[in-house]
Amino acid sequence: QVQLVESGGGLVQAGESLRLSCAASGRYLVINTMGWFRQAPGKQRELVATVSRNGRTTYGDSVKGRFTISRDNAKVALQMDSLKPEDTAVYYCNLRSVVDNAWGQGTQVTVSS
């Protein structure tokens, strides 16, 4: 069983930055990907960014050029720059391995206009 704990969410004004962090704990074989998804009220959960075992990254279209994902072993961070009100959501850390698809409890990011 893998446990994920997110931190770093908060309230910022449009144009400002936040850095989210996620730490994984527990016993697992290998990590295929770690990443971030978000869900705003009344909307479906959507991809924000992922990073694979070999360091390859993917980003949702709405955050390309503004967000940067990085990974260090079982820790993953999301640097969010030039934040927009539409980035307001609960951000969830995700870890995928051969045997796991784990989610954190989420951290709230609110961007005021």
N, C-alpha and C positions, 0 to 999 in steps of 0.2 A: 504494500500500500504506500502510495506517494502522497505527501502533503505539500501544498503550496501556500505560501503566505506572501501577500502583496503589501506594499507600502508606498507612500509618496504622493497619494492623491491629495486634493485640496481645492481651494477656490482661488482663481486667478482672473485677471482681466484679459480681454482679447489682446493678442500680440505678445503676451508673456510666455514663460516656459515652465514646465514641470518635468521632473524625472521620476519615473516609476521604477520600483525594484521588486523582484520576486525571487524567493529562495525556496528550493525544493529540498525536502528531507524524506528519508525512508529508504527502503531497499528496492533497487531496480537494476536491471541489467545494463542497458545502454539507452541513451536519450536520442531519439530520432530528430525531434524538433522541440523547441520551446518558443512560446510566442504570447501575443496579446490579442484578445478580442474585446469588443465593447458592445454594450447594449444600452440604448437610450430608451426612455419611457415610450411605450407604444410602438417600438420598433424591434426588428429581429436582431439577434446577435450577429455582428459582422467582424470580419477579419481586420485587424489593425496591422500587425506585422508578425512574422515568424523568422526564426533562424534555424537552419538545419545542422546536422552533425558536422558537416564539412564547412560550415560557416556561410552557406548560401542564404540570402535573405529575400523575403518577399514582403511587399507592402500593399495595403489597400490603396486604391486610386486616390481617395480623398486625403491621404496623409503623406503621399510621396513628396519628397523634397522638404518636408517639415519634421517628420519623426525619424528617429534612428534607433534601431534595435541592436543590442549587443549581448553576448553571452560569455560567461566565465564558468565553466564546469556546470554545476547545477544552479546557477544564478543567471537571471536574465534581467536586463534593464531596458527601459524605453525612454529615450530623451525626446521630449515633445516641445518643439519650438513653434513660434508664431501661432499660438493656439487661437482657435476660433470658437464662437459660441456653439456651433454645430458639433464640436468635439465633446461637448458635455455628455457624459455617459458614465456608467459603471464599467470599469476596466477589469477584465479577468485574465489572470495568468493561466497559461495552458502548457502542459507537458505531454508529449506523446512518445511512447516507446513501443517495443514489440508487445508488451503486456499491459500497458497503461495508457489511459487517456484521462489525465487528471486536470482538475480545475481548482483554482483558488476561490476564495469567498467573494472577491471583488473589492475594488477601491474606487471611491467616487471622485470623479473629476468634474468640476463645474467651472465654466468659462463665462464670465459676464461680458456684456457688450459695452 
